[in-house]
């Protein structure tokens, strides 16, 4: 079929007959549909470009791996504190108000994020816990919860920058580090005050 035959066929086709009510309701139906599509578009979350997501993930992985390698090779405590402070600042910049903790142990390094941007800005803390030869380093913020020896602890600071671990029936403070929690050997410092 060539162009002239197609035009002839289209011109000979009849338009479907519509009732007069259809044409009266047509403008309102179009407006309703446009409003519904606008509402559904507003409900859809904005999607981040895939490249930005991959770049952020890659940068975070590099930071976490770098932190893990530093801890793994047994740097001095002061060097570990400096690295931890730098790491928490960089990761917090990548995930504003979402970083709950960075945990390093025998199984590797884990980044604990909140699902929403609801983590309040507070003092960064460094907590090192050893039990039966296994050690764990946690960089977190005052006001967060951490798991130690299958117990949940609130991590807080007092007015003198002492780190407090408060559990269901236990309490530990960096002002009295000799006091132990069961078989746990704990060290904790406020990162900014330690540097």
C-alpha positions as CSV (number, residue, x, y, z in Angstrom):
1,X,0.0,0.0,0.0
2,X,1.4,3.3,-1.0
3,X,0.8,6.7,0.6
4,X,-2.1,7.8,-1.6
5,X,-3.9,4.5,-1.0
6,X,-3.4,4.9,2.8
7,X,-4.8,8.4,2.7
8,X,-7.8,7.3,0.7
9,X,-8.5,4.5,3.2
10,X,-8.2,6.8,6.1
11,X,-10.5,9.4,4.5
12,X,-13.1,6.7,3.8
13,X,-13.2,5.5,7.4
14,X,-16.1,6.8,9.5
15,X,-15.7,8.3,13.0
16,X,-17.4,6.4,15.7
17,X,-20.7,7.9,16.8
18,X,-20.7,9.2,20.4
19,X,-23.7,10.2,22.4
20,X,-24.1,13.9,23.3
21,X,-23.6,13.0,27.0
22,X,-20.1,11.7,26.2
23,X,-19.0,15.0,24.7
24,X,-20.5,16.9,27.7
25,X,-18.6,14.7,30.2
26,X,-15.4,14.5,28.1
27,X,-13.7,17.7,29.4
28,X,-14.4,16.8,33.1
29,X,-13.1,13.2,32.5
30,X,-9.8,14.6,31.0
31,X,-9.3,17.0,34.0
32,X,-10.0,14.1,36.5
33,X,-7.5,11.9,34.8
34,X,-4.8,14.6,34.7
35,X,-5.3,15.3,38.4
36,X,-5.0,11.6,39.2
37,X,-1.8,11.3,37.2
38,X,-0.4,14.4,38.9
39,X,-1.2,13.0,42.4
40,X,0.4,9.6,41.6
41,X,3.5,11.3,40.3
42,X,3.8,13.3,43.5
43,X,3.6,10.1,45.6
44,X,6.4,8.4,43.7
45,X,9.7,8.9,45.4
46,X,12.3,10.7,43.4
47,X,14.8,8.2,42.0
48,X,18.5,9.0,42.3
49,X,20.6,8.5,39.3
50,X,22.1,5.0,39.2
51,X,25.6,6.4,38.8
52,X,25.3,8.5,42.0
53,X,24.1,5.4,43.9
54,X,26.9,3.3,42.6
55,X,29.5,6.0,43.3
56,X,28.2,6.5,46.9
57,X,28.3,2.7,47.5
58,X,31.8,2.4,46.1
59,X,33.1,5.3,48.2
60,X,31.5,3.8,51.3
61,X,32.9,0.4,50.6
62,X,36.4,1.9,50.1
63,X,36.1,3.8,53.4
64,X,34.9,0.8,55.3
65,X,37.6,-1.5,53.8
66,X,40.3,1.1,54.6
67,X,39.1,1.3,58.2
68,X,39.0,-2.5,58.5
69,X,42.5,-2.9,57.0
70,X,43.8,-0.3,59.5
71,X,42.3,-2.0,62.4
72,X,43.3,-5.4,61.1
73,X,47.0,-4.5,60.9
74,X,46.9,-3.5,64.6
75,X,47.6,0.2,64.5
76,X,48.2,1.9,67.8
77,X,45.1,3.0,69.7
78,X,45.7,6.7,69.0
79,X,46.1,6.1,65.3
80,X,43.0,3.9,65.4
81,X,41.1,6.8,67.1
82,X,42.3,9.3,64.5
83,X,41.3,6.9,61.7
84,X,37.9,6.3,63.3
85,X,37.2,10.0,63.7
86,X,38.1,10.7,60.0
87,X,36.0,7.7,58.9
88,X,32.9,8.7,60.9
89,X,33.1,12.2,59.5
90,X,33.4,11.0,55.9
91,X,30.7,8.3,56.2
92,X,28.3,10.8,58.0
93,X,28.9,13.2,55.1
94,X,27.8,10.5,52.6
95,X,24.8,9.5,54.6
96,X,23.6,12.6,56.6
97,X,21.6,11.7,59.7
98,X,21.5,8.0,58.8
99,X,24.8,6.5,60.3
100,X,24.1,4.6,63.5
101,X,27.4,2.7,63.8
102,X,30.5,1.3,62.0
103,X,31.4,-2.0,63.5
104,X,34.7,-3.8,62.9
105,X,35.3,-7.4,64.2
106,X,36.7,-10.8,63.0
107,X,34.0,-11.1,60.4
108,X,34.8,-7.7,58.8
109,X,33.5,-4.2,58.8
110,X,29.8,-3.4,58.8
111,X,28.0,0.0,58.3
112,X,24.8,0.3,60.3
113,X,22.4,2.8,58.7
114,X,19.0,4.0,59.7
115,X,16.2,3.5,57.1
116,X,15.3,7.2,57.4
117,X,17.3,10.3,58.1
118,X,16.4,10.3,61.8
119,X,19.7,9.9,63.6
120,X,20.2,13.1,65.7
121,X,23.6,14.8,65.5
122,X,25.6,13.9,68.6
123,X,29.1,13.2,69.9
124,X,31.0,10.4,68.0
125,X,32.2,7.7,70.3
126,X,34.8,4.9,70.0
127,X,34.1,1.6,71.9
128,X,36.4,-1.4,71.9
129,X,35.2,-4.6,73.4
130,X,37.1,-7.9,73.8
131,X,35.7,-11.2,75.1
132,X,37.5,-14.5,75.1
133,X,40.2,-13.3,72.6
134,X,37.6,-11.8,70.1
135,X,37.6,-8.1,69.8
136,X,35.1,-5.7,68.3
137,X,35.5,-2.0,67.6
138,X,32.4,0.2,67.3
139,X,32.3,3.8,66.2
140,X,28.9,5.2,67.0
141,X,27.2,8.3,68.4
142,X,25.9,9.2,71.8
143,X,22.3,8.1,72.1
144,X,22.5,5.0,69.9
145,X,22.1,1.3,70.9
146,X,24.8,-1.3,70.4
147,X,24.9,-5.1,70.9
148,X,27.6,-6.5,73.2
149,X,27.7,-10.2,74.4
150,X,24.0,-10.7,73.3
151,X,22.8,-7.7,75.3
152,X,21.6,-4.3,74.1
153,X,23.3,-1.2,75.6
154,X,22.5,2.5,75.2
155,X,25.7,4.4,74.6
156,X,25.7,7.8,76.2
157,X,28.2,10.5,77.4
158,X,28.1,12.5,80.6
159,X,29.0,16.1,81.2
160,X,32.7,15.1,81.7
161,X,32.9,13.3,78.4
162,X,32.8,9.9,80.0
163,X,31.3,7.1,77.9
164,X,28.4,5.3,79.6
165,X,27.1,1.8,78.5
166,X,23.7,1.3,80.1
167,X,22.1,-2.2,79.8
168,X,18.9,-3.7,81.2
169,X,20.6,-4.5,84.5
170,X,24.2,-3.4,84.0
171,X,26.1,-0.2,83.8
172,X,29.7,0.6,82.7
173,X,31.5,4.0,82.6
174,X,34.8,5.0,81.1
175,X,35.5,6.9,84.3
176,X,35.8,3.5,86.1
177,X,37.3,1.3,83.3
178,X,38.4,-1.4,85.8
179,X,34.8,-2.3,86.4
180,X,33.9,-5.1,84.0
181,X,30.7,-6.3,82.5
182,X,30.8,-10.1,82.9
183,X,33.8,-11.2,80.9
184,X,34.0,-8.1,78.7
185,X,37.1,-6.0,78.5
186,X,35.9,-2.5,77.5
187,X,37.6,0.7,76.4
188,X,35.7,3.7,75.3
189,X,36.4,7.3,74.4
190,X,34.8,10.4,73.0
191,X,36.5,10.7,69.6
192,X,36.7,14.5,69.6
193,X,38.1,14.7,73.1
194,X,40.6,11.9,72.5
195,X,42.3,13.7,69.6
